[in-house]
Amino acid sequence: MTSKTFLPKADAEKKWFVVDAQDKVLGRLATGIATILMGKNKPWYTAFLDTGDFVVVVNAGKIRLTGRKRTQKTYYSHSGYPGGLKETSAEQLLEKRPERVIRFAVRGMLPKNKLGKKMLTKLKIYAGEEHPHEAQKPELLAL
């Protein structure tokens, strides 16, 4: 007996969701966002297709880190030159670019390939409450 596997259309209509990050724990918020970006919350999830939705995160500057992570967690970047390693604490990064803290956390939970990079482009993060995506009529999502 042969069976046929039905694949979802990769260009299926994508929804837009708004997530308020105020007083949310970083890791728990990031797992919820990564699940939606990958499309794992849908019945037609396929690992090798981009079936996920768009996510807009507001109030990224008011995210919460548990324990002593605010002072002890460090983010590293390298310029590519000898001695070009830079390290930044989570506290400094939250003051300067709070969007990056959420982006780094979500990026670590997505696939490490071209598809993961494509999924990350559907994540829009804003430090304040305002965002320019009202035309897409995003739904409020409680994580």
Helices and strands as residue ranges (DSSP letters): E 16-20, H 26-38, E 54-58, G 60-62, H 69-72, E 74-78, E 85-89, H 90-96, H 98-107, H 114-120, E 123-125, G 134-136, E 139-140
